Amino acid sequence: MTDFANLTEITPEGEQTVAPAIAPITLADRLAQCAAAPLQPSRPQKPCDHGLFDEVRRNQLDLIDFLRAADSAASTTLKRKE
């Protein structure tokens, strides 16, 4: 049986325990991991704001509703003056 407490190496960070059958991570390994990662956008994606997903347009009044509201307000104003 191997005594794992004695398997150490001196590194710039200090003395570290070495695990058997574990290779250190090399620069090539790190670059391969970065190359295999999914691409990230350079700037965030804007939300979909047209058609069905346009929340700003859905919040606007329809022209006919606006005219009906203006007409009813005008008729209310005329009735009060009479």
C-alpha distances in whole Angstrom, upper triangle without the diagonal:
4,7,9,12,12,13,17,20,23,26,30,29,26,23,21,17,16,14,13,15,18,21,23,27,29,33,33,31,33,37,36,35,38,40,39,40,43,46,47,51,52,55,55,57,60,61,63,66,69,70,68,66,68,68,71,73,73,74,77,80,82,85,87,86,87,90,91,89,92,95,94,94,97,99,98,99,102,103,102,105,107
4,6,9,9,9,13,16,20,22,26,25,23,19,17,13,12,11,10,13,15,18,20,24,26,30,31,29,30,34,33,32,36,38,37,38,41,44,45,49,50,52,52,54,58,59,61,64,67,68,67,64,67,67,69,72,71,72,75,79,81,84,86,84,85,89,89,88,90,93,93,92,95,97,96,97,101,101,101,103,106
4,6,6,7,11,14,18,20,24,23,20,16,15,11,11,11,11,14,16,19,20,23,26,30,31,29,30,34,34,33,36,38,37,38,41,44,45,48,49,52,52,54,57,58,61,64,67,68,67,64,66,66,68,71,71,71,75,78,80,83,85,84,84,88,88,87,89,92,92,91,94,96,95,96,100,100,100,102,105
4,5,5,8,12,15,18,21,20,17,14,12,8,8,7,8,12,13,16,17,20,23,26,28,26,27,30,30,29,32,35,34,34,38,40,41,45,46,48,48,50,54,54,57,60,63,65,63,60,63,63,65,68,67,68,71,74,76,80,82,80,81,84,85,83,86,89,88,88,91,93,92,93,96,97,96,99,101
4,6,7,11,14,16,19,18,15,12,10,7,9,10,11,15,15,18,18,21,24,27,29,27,28,32,32,31,33,36,35,36,39,42,42,46,46,48,48,51,54,55,58,61,64,66,64,61,63,63,65,68,68,68,71,75,77,80,82,81,81,85,85,84,86,89,88,88,91,93,92,93,96,97,96,98,101
4,6,9,12,15,19,18,15,11,10,8,9,10,11,15,16,18,18,21,24,27,29,27,28,32,32,32,34,37,36,37,41,43,43,47,47,50,50,53,56,57,60,63,66,68,66,64,66,65,67,70,70,71,74,77,79,83,85,83,84,87,88,86,88,91,91,90,93,96,94,95,99,99,99,101,104
4,7,11,13,17,16,14,10,9,6,5,7,8,12,12,14,14,18,20,24,25,24,25,28,29,28,31,33,33,34,37,39,40,44,44,47,47,50,53,54,57,60,63,65,64,61,63,63,65,68,68,68,71,75,77,80,82,81,81,85,86,84,86,89,89,88,91,94,92,93,97,98,97,99,102
4,7,10,13,13,10,6,5,4,5,9,10,14,13,14,13,17,19,22,24,23,23,27,28,27,29,32,32,33,36,38,39,42,42,45,45,48,52,53,56,59,62,64,63,60,62,62,63,66,67,67,70,73,76,79,81,80,80,83,84,83,84,88,87,87,90,92,91,92,95,96,95,97,100
4,6,10,10,8,6,5,6,7,10,12,15,14,13,12,15,17,19,22,21,22,25,26,26,28,30,31,32,35,37,37,41,41,43,44,47,50,52,55,58,61,63,62,59,61,61,63,66,66,67,69,73,75,78,81,79,79,83,84,82,84,87,87,86,89,92,91,91,95,96,95,97,100
4,7,8,6,4,6,9,10,14,16,18,16,16,14,16,17,20,22,22,22,25,27,27,28,31,32,32,36,37,37,40,40,43,44,47,50,52,55,58,61,63,63,59,61,61,62,65,66,66,69,73,75,78,80,79,79,82,84,82,83,87,87,86,89,91,90,90,94,95,94,96,99
4,5,5,6,7,10,11,15,17,19,16,15,12,14,15,17,20,19,19,22,24,24,25,28,29,29,33,34,34,37,37,39,40,43,47,49,52,55,58,60,60,56,58,58,59,62,63,63,66,69,72,74,77,76,75,79,80,79,80,84,84,83,85,88,87,87,91,92,91,93,96
4,5,8,10,13,15,18,20,22,19,18,15,16,16,17,20,20,20,22,25,24,25,28,29,29,33,33,33,36,35,38,39,42,45,48,51,54,57,59,59,55,57,57,58,61,62,62,64,68,70,73,76,74,74,78,79,77,79,82,82,81,84,86,85,86,89,90,89,91,94
4,7,8,12,14,17,20,22,19,18,15,15,17,18,21,21,19,22,25,24,25,28,29,28,32,33,32,35,34,36,38,41,44,46,49,52,55,58,57,54,55,55,56,59,60,60,62,66,68,71,74,72,72,76,77,75,76,80,80,79,82,84,83,83,87,88,87,89,92
4,6,10,12,16,19,21,19,18,16,17,19,20,24,23,22,25,27,26,28,31,32,31,35,36,36,38,38,40,41,44,47,49,52,55,58,61,60,57,58,58,59,62,63,63,66,69,72,74,77,75,75,79,80,78,80,83,83,82,85,87,86,86,90,91,90,92,95
4,7,10,13,16,19,17,17,15,17,19,21,24,23,23,26,28,27,29,32,32,32,36,37,37,40,40,42,43,46,49,51,54,57,60,62,61,58,60,59,61,64,65,65,67,71,73,76,79,77,77,81,82,80,82,85,85,84,87,89,88,88,92,93,92,94,97
4,6,10,13,15,13,14,12,15,17,19,22,21,21,24,25,24,26,29,29,29,33,35,35,38,38,40,41,44,47,49,52,55,58,60,59,56,57,57,59,62,62,62,65,69,71,74,77,75,75,79,80,78,80,83,83,82,85,87,86,87,90,91,90,93,95
4,6,10,13,11,13,12,15,18,21,23,21,21,25,26,25,27,30,30,30,33,35,36,39,40,42,42,45,48,50,52,55,58,60,59,56,58,58,60,63,63,63,66,70,72,75,77,76,76,80,80,79,81,84,84,83,86,88,87,88,91,92,91,94,97
4,6,9,8,9,9,13,15,19,21,19,20,23,24,23,25,28,28,28,32,34,35,39,39,42,42,45,48,49,52,55,58,60,59,56,58,58,60,63,63,63,66,70,72,75,77,76,76,80,81,79,81,84,84,84,87,89,88,89,92,93,92,95,97
4,7,6,9,10,13,16,19,21,18,20,23,23,22,25,27,27,27,31,33,34,38,39,41,42,44,47,48,51,54,57,58,57,54,57,57,59,62,62,62,65,69,71,74,76,75,75,79,80,78,80,83,83,83,86,88,87,88,91,92,91,94,97
4,5,8,11,14,17,20,21,19,21,24,23,23,26,28,27,28,32,35,36,40,41,43,44,46,49,50,53,56,58,60,59,56,59,59,61,64,64,65,68,71,73,76,78,77,77,81,82,81,83,86,85,85,88,90,89,90,94,94,94,97,99
4,6,10,13,15,19,19,16,19,22,21,21,24,25,24,26,30,32,34,38,39,42,42,44,47,49,51,54,56,58,57,54,57,57,60,62,62,63,66,70,71,74,76,75,76,79,80,79,81,84,84,84,87,89,88,89,93,93,93,96,98
4,7,9,12,16,16,13,16,19,18,17,21,23,22,23,27,29,31,34,36,38,39,41,44,45,47,51,53,55,54,51,54,54,56,59,59,60,63,66,68,71,73,72,73,76,77,76,78,81,81,81,84,86,85,86,89,90,90,92,95
4,6,9,12,13,11,13,16,16,16,19,20,20,22,25,28,29,33,34,37,37,39,43,45,47,50,53,54,54,51,53,54,56,58,59,60,62,66,68,71,73,72,72,76,77,76,78,81,81,80,83,86,85,86,89,90,90,92,95
4,6,10,11,9,11,14,15,14,17,19,19,20,24,26,27,31,32,34,35,38,41,43,45,49,51,53,52,50,52,52,54,57,57,58,61,64,66,69,72,70,71,74,75,74,76,79,79,79,81,84,83,84,87,88,88,90,93
4,7,8,6,7,10,11,11,13,15,16,17,21,22,24,27,28,31,32,34,38,39,42,45,48,50,49,46,48,49,51,53,54,55,57,61,63,65,68,67,67,71,72,71,73,76,76,75,78,81,80,81,84,85,85,87,90
4,5,5,6,9,10,11,13,14,16,17,21,22,24,27,27,30,32,34,38,40,42,45,48,50,50,47,49,50,51,54,55,56,58,62,63,66,69,68,68,71,73,72,73,76,77,76,79,81,81,81,85,86,86,88,90
4,5,5,6,9,10,11,12,14,16,19,20,21,24,24,28,29,32,35,38,40,43,46,48,48,45,47,48,49,51,53,54,56,60,61,64,66,66,66,69,71,69,71,74,75,74,77,79,79,79,82,84,84,85,88
4,5,5,6,9,10,10,12,14,18,19,21,24,24,28,30,31,35,37,39,43,45,47,47,44,46,48,49,51,52,53,56,59,61,63,66,65,66,69,70,70,71,74,75,74,77,79,79,80,83,84,84,86,89
4,6,5,6,9,10,11,12,16,18,20,23,24,27,29,30,34,36,38,42,44,46,45,43,45,46,48,50,51,52,54,58,59,62,65,64,64,68,69,68,70,73,73,73,75,78,77,78,81,83,83,85,87
4,5,5,6,9,10,11,14,16,17,21,21,24,26,28,31,33,36,39,41,44,43,41,42,43,45,47,48,49,52,55,57,59,62,61,61,65,66,65,67,70,70,70,72,75,75,75,78,80,79,81,84
4,5,5,6,9,10,13,14,16,19,19,23,24,26,30,32,34,38,40,42,42,40,41,43,44,46,47,48,51,54,56,58,61,60,60,64,65,64,66,69,70,69,72,74,74,75,78,79,79,81,84
4,5,5,6,9,12,14,16,19,21,24,25,27,30,32,34,38,39,41,41,39,41,42,44,46,47,48,51,54,55,58,61,60,61,64,65,64,66,69,70,69,72,74,74,75,78,79,79,81,84
4,5,5,6,10,12,14,18,19,22,23,25,28,30,32,35,38,40,39,37,39,40,42,44,45,46,48,52,53,56,59,58,58,62,63,62,64,67,67,67,70,72,72,72,75,77,77,79,81
4,5,5,9,9,11,15,16,19,20,22,26,28,30,33,35,37,37,35,36,38,39,41,42,44,46,50,51,54,56,56,56,59,60,60,61,64,65,64,67,69,69,70,73,74,74,76,79
4,6,8,9,12,15,16,19,21,22,26,28,29,33,35,37,37,34,36,38,40,41,43,44,46,50,51,53,56,56,56,59,61,60,61,64,65,65,67,70,70,71,73,75,75,77,80
4,7,9,12,15,17,20,21,22,26,27,29,32,34,36,36,33,35,37,39,41,42,43,46,49,50,53,55,55,55,58,60,59,61,64,64,64,67,69,69,70,73,74,74,76,79
4,6,9,13,15,17,18,19,23,24,26,29,31,33,33,30,33,34,36,38,39,40,42,46,47,50,52,52,52,56,57,56,58,61,61,61,64,66,66,67,70,71,71,73,76
4,6,10,13,15,15,16,19,21,22,26,28,30,29,27,29,30,32,34,35,37,39,43,44,46,49,48,49,52,53,53,54,57,58,58,60,63,63,64,66,68,68,70,72
4,7,9,12,13,13,17,19,21,24,26,28,28,26,28,29,31,33,34,35,37,41,42,45,47,47,47,50,52,51,53,56,56,56,59,61,61,62,65,66,66,68,71
4,6,9,9,11,14,17,19,22,24,27,27,24,25,27,28,30,32,33,35,39,40,42,45,45,45,48,50,49,50,53,54,54,56,58,58,59,62,63,64,65,68
4,5,6,8,11,14,16,19,22,24,25,22,23,24,25,28,29,30,32,36,37,39,42,42,42,45,47,46,47,50,51,51,53,56,56,56,59,61,61,63,65
4,7,9,12,16,18,20,23,26,27,24,24,26,26,29,30,31,33,37,38,40,43,43,42,46,48,47,48,51,52,51,53,56,56,56,59,61,61,63,65
4,7,9,12,15,17,20,23,24,21,21,22,23,25,27,28,29,33,35,37,40,39,39,42,44,43,44,47,48,47,50,52,52,53,56,57,57,59,62
4,6,9,12,15,18,21,21,18,18,19,20,23,24,25,27,30,32,34,37,37,36,40,41,40,42,45,46,45,47,50,50,50,53,55,55,57,59
4,6,9,12,14,17,18,15,15,17,18,20,21,23,24,28,30,32,35,34,34,37,39,38,40,43,44,43,45,48,48,49,51,53,53,55,58
4,7,8,12,15,16,12,12,14,14,16,18,19,21,25,26,28,31,31,30,34,35,35,36,39,40,39,42,44,44,45,48,49,50,51,54
4,6,9,12,12,9,9,10,12,14,15,16,18,22,23,26,29,28,28,32,33,32,34,37,37,37,40,42,42,43,46,47,47,49,52
4,6,9,9,6,7,9,11,12,13,16,17,21,21,24,27,26,27,30,31,31,33,35,36,36,39,41,41,42,45,46,47,49,51
4,7,8,6,4,7,8,9,11,12,14,17,18,21,23,23,23,26,28,28,29,32,33,33,35,37,38,39,41,43,43,45,47
4,6,6,5,8,9,8,10,13,14,17,17,19,22,22,22,25,27,27,28,31,32,32,34,36,37,38,41,42,43,45,47
4,6,6,9,11,9,10,13,14,16,16,18,20,20,22,24,25,26,28,30,31,32,34,36,36,38,40,41,42,44,46
4,6,8,11,10,9,12,14,16,16,19,21,20,22,25,25,26,28,30,31,32,34,36,36,38,40,41,42,44,46
4,6,9,9,9,12,14,17,17,20,22,22,23,26,27,27,29,31,32,32,35,37,37,38,41,42,43,45,47
4,6,6,7,9,11,14,15,17,20,19,20,23,24,24,26,28,29,30,32,34,34,35,38,39,40,42,44
4,6,5,6,9,12,14,17,19,18,19,22,23,22,24,27,27,28,30,32,32,33,36,37,38,40,42
4,5,5,7,10,12,15,18,17,17,20,21,21,22,25,26,25,28,30,30,31,34,35,36,38,40
4,5,5,9,10,12,15,14,15,18,19,19,20,23,24,24,26,29,29,30,33,34,35,37,39
4,6,8,9,13,14,13,14,18,18,18,20,22,23,23,26,28,28,30,32,33,34,36,38
4,7,9,12,15,13,13,17,17,16,18,21,21,21,24,26,26,27,30,31,31,34,36
4,6,9,12,10,10,13,15,14,15,18,19,19,21,24,24,25,27,29,30,31,34
4,6,8,7,6,10,11,10,12,15,16,16,18,20,21,22,24,26,27,28,30
4,5,5,6,9,10,11,12,14,15,16,18,20,21,23,24,26,27,29,31
4,5,5,6,9,10,10,12,14,15,16,18,20,21,22,24,26,27,29
4,5,5,6,9,10,10,12,14,15,16,18,20,21,22,24,26,27
4,5,5,6,9,10,11,12,14,15,16,18,20,21,23,25,26
4,5,5,6,9,10,11,12,14,15,16,18,20,21,23,25
4,5,5,6,9,10,10,12,14,15,16,18,20,21,23
4,5,5,6,8,10,10,12,14,15,16,18,20,21
4,5,5,6,9,10,11,12,14,15,17,19,20
4,6,5,6,9,10,10,12,14,15,17,19
4,5,5,6,9,10,11,12,14,16,17
4,5,5,6,9,10,11,12,14,16
4,6,5,6,9,10,11,13,15
4,5,5,6,9,10,11,13
4,5,5,6,9,10,11
4,5,5,6,9,10
4,6,5,7,9
4,5,5,7
4,6,5
4,6
4
